[in-house]
């Protein structure tokens, strides 16, 4: 193996975190190398999870909304045990476009791209071995670990990727099952559960928490649950999985901590993910993962080795593409002494369930704790003409403001288009707009964005009608 090639920064992984870090560093004039184990650019998690799951979600959403918006006059019925792949016929086209764009962006900024598996030789040097066994080395002044994550699987759950699946193999199912048990109620679990329920699968979700997405505003999860149950889904909170096994014939038998026994054609175990670092040789870099299987970083995304940064899924929640990309950018700002820009407090979070959930800023509970008094305004989608026209039975816009009802502190939305609608609130928060701005500005009619005006009017009415809510 020849002497290591020198770079200002070596980035392991080309998913959202690594890709953004590479582009930002290169645009700042630095020599950048990206090492990607897969044959394509974009990240294995995005390729196996994010894009396929969202493509399937679009199909499910189209079927559900078609039935609802035609008022029952027309219907679409899926054949029993329809092939899952047939519901994602556009997937290859979507993935090809994603890879093409991501690769072209790196090339445009003259980022070096090596395909192969990276292993630390020392804290600054990595060996890269390609599929042919050819080895070469790279040395970086800075190193960024952005290798993503793999499903967390306990030893007592016999994942076989056919009957008992994890969050990476769930979409490898050859056909749509009649029944499905989902273990877990986090982002990945609830997204898949709601999508399959919308496709007519009898879905049961089990989790230790009393409600799904426990970090989310309870009002939003309540609306989500109503939509999930309307599609035939069932949530069993306060329970954990004691044992699960394929019966050798037709079903997975899941025994819960309560003694309840569930039978379903398939089971998906989605209880978190751990850092994908097994082959990196972290010990050679003086690094290790924590008890949760993640790399620990400080507020600047530095590991125990200050020149080695870790971003994205390898450091744990929120493990979203948008937040991971921002972490990558901020890590490079820190490395090269550049201003980081706006606070991460205004990064929106979206969960692509059916119905969709999105939030930015403080929740009502967080605002109460931070400010001691809050006012809240709500707009049910059924109050909006567009909501009625589109037959949207499950949706809510919620605004959280200070006790005087003037300063906007947070926006939470559940319902169709929530991931898009939340950006209006994000810009209002970034611009320091008051609640009354939503009242005085004109929204197109009929739109779901009018929910901001309706919620603002509700909030201001509550200020006039009642005293402040004290913590």
Secondary structure, DSSP 8 states (H G I E B T S, - for coil): ----EEEEEEEE--SHHHHHHHHHHHHTT--EEEEESSSSSS-HHIIIIIHHHHHHHHHHHHHHHHHHHTTTSS-----TT--TGGGGTTHHHHHHHHHHHHHHHHHHTT-EEEESEEEEEETTEEEEE-TT--EEEEEEEEEEE---EEE---TTS---SSSEEETTTGGG-SS--SEEEEE--SHHHHHHHHHHHHTT-EEEEE-SSSSSSTTS-HHHHHHHHHHHHHTT-EEE-S--EEEEEE-SSS-EEEEETTS-EEEESEEEE-S-EEES-TTS-GGGGT----TTS-----TTSB-SSTTEEE-GGGG-TT--HHHHHHHHHHHHHHHTT----S-GGG--EEE--SS-EEEEE--HHHHHHHHSEEEEEEEEGGGSHHHHHTT--S-EEEEEEETTS-BEEEEEEESTTHHHHHHHHHHHHHTT-BTHHHHHS---SS-TTHHHHHHHHHHHHHHHHS--EE-
